[in-house]
Amino acid sequence: MDVDRILRSKGANVITIRSNATIAELVRGLRDARIGAMVVSDDGWHVDGIISERDVVRGLAERGTAIMDARVADVMTRAVATCSPHDTVKQVMSVMTLRHVRHLPVVEDGVLRGLVSIGDAVKFRLDEIETEAGVLRDAYTAHI
């Protein structure tokens, strides 16, 4: 199973935020959308960074409540791990594990195409395993 299939199932809509937005705006956006991270993009098409709840917590620990007035660009992760629509779920899970991240922007030809979370990857991997188990069960019972 590949990332494109996940996006076709869950949708490819990505909520982005501009780098000059405040952390307070980010926090409200995360809350309202019920998500854990946003892709930072000043044009809506290219990935400039990513910012997650973890980044906000780290900022709170370092700067206190003053972090709420800081700009997203001051807190975001700039070296963003990304994936392709053609990557497999196993590849995505491996990158997430190695990089200690829970969200990967999906990029094709330099353009943002979607966002995959660890929850998406686990759900689709479990579905894949369930399908494989069903096929094996059917094959076993057909030979009895």
ZADO-1210 file (C-alpha; in nm, 4 decimals, padded with zeros to 6 digits):
<atoms>
<atom x="00.0000" y="00.0000" z="00.0000" code="MET" pos="1"/>
<atom x="00.1324" y="00.3431" z="-00.0840" code="ASP" pos="2"/>
<atom x="00.0833" y="00.6962" z="00.0454" code="VAL" pos="3"/>
<atom x="-00.1307" y="00.7934" z="-00.2536" code="ASP" pos="4"/>
<atom x="-00.3879" y="00.5342" z="-00.1482" code="ARG" pos="5"/>
<atom x="-00.3974" y="00.6811" z="00.2026" code="ILE" pos="6"/>
<atom x="-00.4543" y="01.0284" z="00.0599" code="LEU" pos="7"/>
<atom x="-00.7307" y="00.9033" z="-00.1694" code="ARG" pos="8"/>
<atom x="-00.9032" y="00.7503" z="00.1319" code="SER" pos="9"/>
<atom x="-00.8595" y="01.0260" z="00.3923" code="LYS" pos="10"/>
<atom x="-00.8328" y="01.3233" z="00.1607" code="GLY" pos="11"/>
<atom x="-00.5399" y="01.5381" z="00.0596" code="ALA" pos="12"/>
<atom x="-00.6475" y="01.8621" z="00.2286" code="ASN" pos="13"/>
<atom x="-00.3648" y="02.0135" z="00.4323" code="VAL" pos="14"/>
<atom x="-00.4139" y="02.2924" z="00.6811" code="ILE" pos="15"/>
<atom x="-00.1153" y="02.5239" z="00.6520" code="THR" pos="16"/>
<atom x="00.0000" y="02.8274" z="00.8425" code="ILE" pos="17"/>
<atom x="00.2180" y="03.1177" z="00.7350" code="ARG" pos="18"/>
<atom x="00.5589" y="03.1632" z="00.8917" code="SER" pos="19"/>
<atom x="00.4709" y="03.5124" z="01.0197" code="ASN" pos="20"/>
<atom x="00.1664" y="03.3905" z="01.2170" code="ALA" pos="21"/>
<atom x="00.1962" y="03.3960" z="01.5944" code="THR" pos="22"/>
<atom x="00.2155" y="03.0855" z="01.8089" code="ILE" pos="23"/>
<atom x="-00.1158" y="03.1959" z="01.9649" code="ALA" pos="24"/>
<atom x="-00.2753" y="03.1805" z="01.6171" code="GLU" pos="25"/>
<atom x="-00.1169" y="02.8405" z="01.5609" code="LEU" pos="26"/>
<atom x="-00.2476" y="02.7021" z="01.8909" code="VAL" pos="27"/>
<atom x="-00.6008" y="02.8212" z="01.8119" code="ARG" pos="28"/>
<atom x="-00.5756" y="02.6660" z="01.4664" code="GLY" pos="29"/>
<atom x="-00.4538" y="02.3325" z="01.6028" code="LEU" pos="30"/>
<atom x="-00.7381" y="02.3319" z="01.8549" code="ARG" pos="31"/>
<atom x="-01.0074" y="02.4299" z="01.6054" code="ASP" pos="32"/>
<atom x="-00.8959" y="02.1750" z="01.3458" code="ALA" pos="33"/>
<atom x="-00.8306" y="01.9092" z="01.6128" code="ARG" pos="34"/>
<atom x="-00.4862" y="01.8331" z="01.4716" code="ILE" pos="35"/>
<atom x="-00.1366" y="01.8019" z="01.6154" code="GLY" pos="36"/>
<atom x="00.0746" y="01.9784" z="01.3536" code="ALA" pos="37"/>
<atom x="00.0614" y="02.2217" z="01.0644" code="MET" pos="38"/>
<atom x="00.2752" y="02.2535" z="00.7582" code="VAL" pos="39"/>
<atom x="00.4305" y="02.5994" z="00.7401" code="VAL" pos="40"/>
<atom x="00.3837" y="02.7408" z="00.3921" code="SER" pos="41"/>
<atom x="00.3766" y="03.1031" z="00.2899" code="ASP" pos="42"/>
<atom x="00.2290" y="03.0236" z="-00.0520" code="ASP" pos="43"/>
<atom x="00.0179" y="02.7152" z="00.0297" code="GLY" pos="44"/>
<atom x="00.2106" y="02.5009" z="-00.2191" code="TRP" pos="45"/>
<atom x="00.5640" y="02.4638" z="-00.0886" code="HIS" pos="46"/>
<atom x="00.6849" y="02.3330" z="00.2465" code="VAL" pos="47"/>
<atom x="00.8780" y="02.5969" z="00.4385" code="ASP" pos="48"/>
<atom x="00.8678" y="02.4046" z="00.7652" code="GLY" pos="49"/>
<atom x="00.6446" y="02.2135" z="01.0028" code="ILE" pos="50"/>
<atom x="00.5299" y="02.2977" z="01.3529" code="ILE" pos="51"/>
<atom x="00.3742" y="02.0631" z="01.6035" code="SER" pos="52"/>
<atom x="00.2421" y="02.0555" z="01.9563" code="GLU" pos="53"/>
<atom x="00.5866" y="01.9319" z="02.0606" code="ARG" pos="54"/>
<atom x="00.7478" y="02.2464" z="01.9222" code="ASP" pos="55"/>
<atom x="00.5059" y="02.4624" z="02.1194" code="VAL" pos="56"/>
<atom x="00.5725" y="02.2702" z="02.4415" code="VAL" pos="57"/>
<atom x="00.9476" y="02.3013" z="02.3868" code="ARG" pos="58"/>
<atom x="00.9005" y="02.6765" z="02.3341" code="GLY" pos="59"/>
<atom x="00.6946" y="02.7049" z="02.6525" code="LEU" pos="60"/>
<atom x="00.9674" y="02.5285" z="02.8481" code="ALA" pos="61"/>
<atom x="01.2352" y="02.7609" z="02.7072" code="GLU" pos="62"/>
<atom x="01.0537" y="03.0978" z="02.6930" code="ARG" pos="63"/>
<atom x="00.7463" y="03.0655" z="02.9118" code="GLY" pos="64"/>
<atom x="00.4187" y="03.2224" z="02.8043" code="THR" pos="65"/>
<atom x="00.6057" y="03.4818" z="02.5960" code="ALA" pos="66"/>
<atom x="00.6207" y="03.2082" z="02.3307" code="ILE" pos="67"/>
<atom x="00.2601" y="03.2867" z="02.2430" code="MET" pos="68"/>
<atom x="00.3692" y="03.6163" z="02.0822" code="ASP" pos="69"/>
<atom x="00.6584" y="03.4585" z="01.8910" code="ALA" pos="70"/>
<atom x="00.6311" y="03.3929" z="01.5191" code="ARG" pos="71"/>
<atom x="00.5890" y="03.0432" z="01.3789" code="VAL" pos="72"/>
<atom x="00.9162" y="03.0923" z="01.1878" code="ALA" pos="73"/>
<atom x="01.0992" y="03.1249" z="01.5221" code="ASP" pos="74"/>
<atom x="00.9798" y="02.7877" z="01.6498" code="VAL" pos="75"/>
<atom x="00.9134" y="02.5676" z="01.3449" code="MET" pos="76"/>
<atom x="01.1257" y="02.2791" z="01.2273" code="THR" pos="77"/>
<atom x="01.2981" y="02.3819" z="00.9051" code="ARG" pos="78"/>
<atom x="01.4605" y="02.0515" z="00.8083" code="ALA" pos="79"/>
<atom x="01.1354" y="01.8742" z="00.7274" code="VAL" pos="80"/>
<atom x="01.1232" y="01.5030" z="00.6558" code="ALA" pos="81"/>
<atom x="00.8822" y="01.4440" z="00.3680" code="THR" pos="82"/>
<atom x="00.7512" y="01.1523" z="00.1680" code="CYS" pos="83"/>
<atom x="00.6262" y="01.0901" z="-00.1831" code="SER" pos="84"/>
<atom x="00.2809" y="00.9665" z="-00.2883" code="PRO" pos="85"/>
<atom x="00.4644" y="00.6605" z="-00.4219" code="HIS" pos="86"/>
<atom x="00.6295" y="00.5672" z="-00.0901" code="ASP" pos="87"/>
<atom x="00.4963" y="00.2624" z="00.0905" code="THR" pos="88"/>
<atom x="00.3401" y="00.2757" z="00.4338" code="VAL" pos="89"/>
<atom x="00.6345" y="00.0732" z="00.5631" code="LYS" pos="90"/>
<atom x="00.8782" y="00.3338" z="00.4287" code="GLN" pos="91"/>
<atom x="00.6775" y="00.6151" z="00.5883" code="VAL" pos="92"/>
<atom x="00.6667" y="00.4372" z="00.9237" code="MET" pos="93"/>
<atom x="01.0406" y="00.3810" z="00.9061" code="SER" pos="94"/>
<atom x="01.1123" y="00.7508" z="00.8402" code="VAL" pos="95"/>
<atom x="00.8791" y="00.8525" z="01.1229" code="MET" pos="96"/>
<atom x="01.0532" y="00.6152" z="01.3607" code="THR" pos="97"/>
<atom x="01.4056" y="00.7151" z="01.2616" code="LEU" pos="98"/>
<atom x="01.3332" y="01.0899" z="01.2651" code="ARG" pos="99"/>
<atom x="01.1083" y="01.0783" z="01.5752" code="HIS" pos="100"/>
<atom x="00.8256" y="01.2607" z="01.3965" code="VAL" pos="101"/>
<atom x="00.4535" y="01.1951" z="01.3784" code="ARG" pos="102"/>
<atom x="00.3671" y="01.3861" z="01.0604" code="HIS" pos="103"/>
<atom x="00.5138" y="01.3766" z="00.7101" code="LEU" pos="104"/>
<atom x="00.4163" y="01.6222" z="00.4398" code="PRO" pos="105"/>
<atom x="00.3590" y="01.4456" z="00.1096" code="VAL" pos="106"/>
<atom x="00.5534" y="01.6257" z="-00.1634" code="VAL" pos="107"/>
<atom x="00.5616" y="01.5567" z="-00.5363" code="GLU" pos="108"/>
<atom x="00.7677" y="01.7642" z="-00.7795" code="ASP" pos="109"/>
<atom x="00.8325" y="02.0144" z="-00.4992" code="GLY" pos="110"/>
<atom x="00.4608" y="02.0725" z="-00.4375" code="VAL" pos="111"/>
<atom x="00.2689" y="01.9882" z="-00.1188" code="LEU" pos="112"/>
<atom x="00.0165" y="01.7121" z="-00.1990" code="ARG" pos="113"/>
<atom x="-00.0990" y="01.6033" z="00.1473" code="GLY" pos="114"/>
<atom x="00.0007" y="01.5139" z="00.5006" code="LEU" pos="115"/>
<atom x="00.0315" y="01.1682" z="00.6559" code="VAL" pos="116"/>
<atom x="00.0268" y="01.1147" z="01.0315" code="SER" pos="117"/>
<atom x="00.1490" y="00.8173" z="01.2300" code="ILE" pos="118"/>
<atom x="-00.2172" y="00.7426" z="01.2998" code="GLY" pos="119"/>
<atom x="-00.2892" y="00.7238" z="00.9256" code="ASP" pos="120"/>
<atom x="00.0076" y="00.4939" z="00.8692" code="ALA" pos="121"/>
<atom x="-00.0832" y="00.2619" z="01.1574" code="VAL" pos="122"/>
<atom x="-00.4489" y="00.2433" z="01.0507" code="LYS" pos="123"/>
<atom x="-00.3627" y="00.1513" z="00.6941" code="PHE" pos="124"/>
<atom x="-00.0925" y="-00.0949" z="00.7996" code="ARG" pos="125"/>
<atom x="-00.3403" y="-00.2679" z="01.0335" code="LEU" pos="126"/>
<atom x="-00.5972" y="-00.2810" z="00.7517" code="ASP" pos="127"/>
<atom x="-00.3310" y="-00.4352" z="00.5299" code="GLU" pos="128"/>
<atom x="-00.2427" y="-00.6973" z="00.7921" code="ILE" pos="129"/>
<atom x="-00.6110" y="-00.7767" z="00.8471" code="GLU" pos="130"/>
<atom x="-00.6581" y="-00.8301" z="00.4735" code="THR" pos="131"/>
<atom x="-00.3531" y="-01.0572" z="00.4587" code="GLU" pos="132"/>
<atom x="-00.4823" y="-01.2585" z="00.7555" code="ALA" pos="133"/>
<atom x="-00.8216" y="-01.2933" z="00.5864" code="GLY" pos="134"/>
<atom x="-00.6640" y="-01.4233" z="00.2671" code="VAL" pos="135"/>
<atom x="-00.4554" y="-01.6753" z="00.4608" code="LEU" pos="136"/>
<atom x="-00.7617" y="-01.7842" z="00.6625" code="ARG" pos="137"/>
<atom x="-00.9645" y="-01.8307" z="00.3436" code="ASP" pos="138"/>
<atom x="-00.6850" y="-02.0256" z="00.1778" code="ALA" pos="139"/>
<atom x="-00.6493" y="-02.2489" z="00.4837" code="TYR" pos="140"/>
<atom x="-01.0220" y="-02.3232" z="00.5116" code="THR" pos="141"/>
<atom x="-01.0441" y="-02.3897" z="00.1359" code="ALA" pos="142"/>
<atom x="-00.7894" y="-02.6714" z="00.1739" code="HIS" pos="143"/>
<atom x="-00.9679" y="-02.8426" z="00.4614" code="ILE" pos="144"/>
</atoms>
